[in-house]
Amino acid sequence: MAIPDLQLETWSHVGSVAQSAKTYDMIKKVLNDSTSPYYPKDFSIFLQGSYGNGTNVYRDSDVDVVIQLNQTYYSDTNLLKPDAKTRHDNAFSLATYQYADFKTDVLGWLQKQFGADVKPGKKAIFIKGSGNRRDADVLVCAQHRRYRAESTGADARYDEGIVFWGSDGIEIVNFPKQHSENCTRKHQNTNQRFKGMVRVYKNMRNRMIDDKYIANGVAPSYFIEGMLWNVPEDKFVQSNEDSFVNTFNWMLRADKTKLACANDLYWLLRDNSNVCWSPANFDAYLATVQEYWNEWGT
């Protein structure tokens, strides 16, 4: 039995906005305080994640805030030709203020402002909610430049992203601004239907976790957004039920090796990658969605 359109319509609605906005404003104000030790440096603050992308559902609690060091950047020159790499390396000078210094300063400042509510995590700094403030994750990162193959090594032909190192020392590079821009463009090109359908899939995932159909962590929201970003625009139609069936059936038939993350700079599905969805989890997720859809109401 298919999930009725009324339920899908409910799932398509955006989650808390007002409280998330207040939380972001509060965290941003603290991070941007002129008395912080890093304030003289060149940095920027922006949102990422579900709230930042307008795909948040009621279950989403964290507000994901990014603080990025701009004056120090790190490069990926693996695609450059040898002469271009040499040109880049010759022009490169090591910064005196590095990512580790920036993260230490930001963490110390947040601990000074929020005390015991601040907990350093594997990737981000967690700030526990209090009163009208929701839980927040502050990701400290630096600018990253992934040079394209055609670059001379001394030009602006690179994709700008973010880089940070987890508590395990592993480097993670991602491209949240491209992800957000591409999802917004997809939303516009689908008559404002893309983000609502993302919320349908996310709410359904949450219910599947509650009902013990799937384990938490198998289908992260970021990858669900990326999965649906690959679906052709004409599959998103006025009816939520038809849109769901269209998009899901397209995913079943797609060549999964050619699916891209929503930033269009990484593959969506690859093994042994900290920025890709494992193919095994993807397959398990699709199989469970189909099972849950068919067993709804039985």
SVG drawing of the C-alpha trace seen along z (x, -y; Angstrom):
<svg xmlns="http://www.w3.org/2000/svg" viewBox="-4 -45 64 50">
<polyline fill="none" stroke="black" stroke-width="0.4" points="0.0,0.0 1.5,-3.3 2.0,-6.2 -0.9,-8.6 -0.3,-12.0 -1.6,-13.8 1.3,-12.2 3.8,-13.1 2.5,-16.7 3.0,-16.8 6.5,-15.5 7.4,-18.1 7.0,-21.0 10.0,-22.9 11.0,-22.4 11.8,-25.1 13.0,-28.3 12.6,-31.1 14.5,-29.3 17.2,-28.2 17.6,-31.7 17.9,-33.1 20.5,-30.5 22.6,-31.3 22.4,-35.0 23.5,-34.4 26.4,-32.1 27.5,-34.4 27.5,-37.4 29.7,-35.6 32.1,-34.4 32.3,-37.8 33.1,-39.6 35.9,-42.2 37.5,-41.1 38.1,-37.5 41.8,-36.5 41.3,-35.7 39.3,-38.9 42.2,-40.6 42.5,-37.7 40.6,-37.4 37.7,-35.0 34.1,-34.5 31.0,-32.9 28.2,-31.1 25.7,-28.3 25.8,-24.8 23.7,-21.7 19.9,-21.3 18.9,-24.7 21.4,-26.5 20.1,-24.7 16.4,-25.1 15.8,-21.3 15.5,-21.0 12.7,-19.0 11.3,-19.0 13.6,-16.3 16.7,-18.4 18.0,-20.0 21.5,-21.3 22.3,-24.5 25.5,-24.0 27.7,-27.1 31.0,-27.4 33.8,-29.7 36.4,-29.8 40.0,-31.2 40.5,-33.0 44.0,-34.4 45.5,-30.9 44.6,-28.4 45.6,-24.9 45.9,-23.5 45.2,-20.3 47.6,-20.3 47.2,-16.6 45.7,-17.5 48.3,-20.0 50.8,-19.3 54.4,-19.1 55.4,-22.6 52.2,-24.1 52.8,-22.4 56.3,-23.7 55.1,-27.2 52.5,-26.9 55.0,-25.6 57.6,-28.3 55.0,-31.0 53.7,-29.4 54.8,-30.6 54.0,-28.9 51.6,-31.0 52.5,-32.0 48.9,-31.6 47.6,-28.1 44.5,-26.1 45.5,-24.6 46.1,-28.1 42.7,-29.2 40.9,-26.2 42.6,-26.6 41.6,-30.3 38.0,-29.6 37.6,-26.8 39.1,-28.8 36.8,-31.7 33.7,-29.6 34.6,-27.9 35.0,-31.3 31.6,-32.4 29.5,-29.2 31.5,-27.4 30.6,-23.7 28.0,-23.8 31.0,-23.6 32.2,-20.1 34.9,-19.5 33.8,-16.7 35.4,-14.6 34.7,-17.2 33.0,-20.2 32.6,-22.0 29.3,-21.2 27.4,-23.9 24.5,-22.6 21.3,-24.4 19.9,-26.5 16.7,-28.4 15.8,-29.7 19.1,-28.6 19.1,-25.3 22.0,-22.9 24.7,-24.1 27.8,-22.7 30.6,-25.1 32.9,-23.8 36.3,-25.5 38.0,-25.3 40.3,-27.0 40.0,-27.9 40.9,-25.1 41.7,-25.4 41.4,-22.3 43.3,-23.3 41.9,-22.1 44.0,-20.3 44.1,-23.3 45.4,-25.7 48.9,-27.2 49.3,-26.9 49.4,-30.7 45.8,-31.6 42.3,-31.3 41.3,-28.2 40.5,-26.2 37.4,-25.1 37.3,-26.8 36.1,-24.7 36.9,-24.2 39.4,-21.9 39.6,-20.8 41.2,-18.0 39.2,-15.7 40.3,-14.8 41.8,-11.6 44.1,-13.8 42.3,-12.9 42.0,-15.7 38.5,-16.4 37.8,-18.6 34.3,-19.6 32.5,-22.2 29.4,-23.4 28.9,-26.6 28.7,-24.7 26.4,-22.2 24.0,-25.0 24.1,-26.8 23.4,-23.7 20.5,-22.7 19.0,-26.1 19.2,-26.1 17.6,-22.6 14.8,-23.9 14.2,-26.9 14.3,-24.7 11.7,-22.3 9.1,-24.9 10.1,-25.0 9.6,-21.2 13.1,-19.9 13.6,-20.9 10.1,-19.7 10.8,-16.3 14.2,-16.2 12.2,-16.8 9.8,-14.0 12.7,-11.6 14.3,-12.8 11.1,-12.5 10.5,-9.1 14.1,-8.1 13.4,-9.3 10.3,-7.3 12.1,-4.2 14.7,-4.6 11.9,-4.9 10.2,-1.9 13.4,0.2 13.5,0.6 17.0,-1.0 19.8,-1.9 20.7,-5.5 23.6,-6.7 22.9,-4.5 21.4,-7.4 22.7,-10.8 20.7,-13.9 23.7,-15.3 23.7,-12.2 19.9,-12.1 20.1,-15.7 22.9,-14.6 21.0,-11.6 17.9,-13.6 20.0,-16.3 20.9,-13.8 17.3,-13.2 16.1,-14.9 14.0,-18.0 10.9,-16.7 10.5,-14.0 9.5,-16.6 5.8,-17.2 2.9,-18.8 1.7,-15.6 4.0,-14.6 3.1,-10.9 3.9,-11.1 7.1,-13.0 8.2,-10.4 7.4,-7.5 9.1,-9.2 12.3,-10.1 12.6,-6.7 12.1,-4.7 14.7,-6.8 17.2,-6.1 16.5,-2.4 17.4,-2.4 20.3,-4.9 23.9,-4.0 25.0,-4.5 28.7,-4.8 27.8,-8.0 25.9,-9.8 27.5,-12.9 27.3,-14.7 25.3,-17.9 28.5,-20.0 29.2,-18.2 32.8,-17.8 32.8,-14.4 31.1,-11.1 28.1,-10.4 28.9,-6.6 32.4,-5.3 33.9,-3.0 36.6,-4.1 35.9,-7.8 35.0,-10.3 33.0,-12.4 31.1,-9.8 28.2,-7.5 29.1,-3.8 27.4,-1.8 26.4,0.9 24.5,-1.7 23.0,-3.3 21.6,0.1 20.4,1.0 18.6,-2.4 16.8,-2.1 15.7,1.5 14.4,0.4 12.5,-2.6 10.8,-0.3 9.9,2.1 8.6,-0.6 6.5,-2.2 4.9,1.1 4.2,2.1 2.8,-1.3 -0.5,-0.9 -0.3,2.9"/>
</svg>
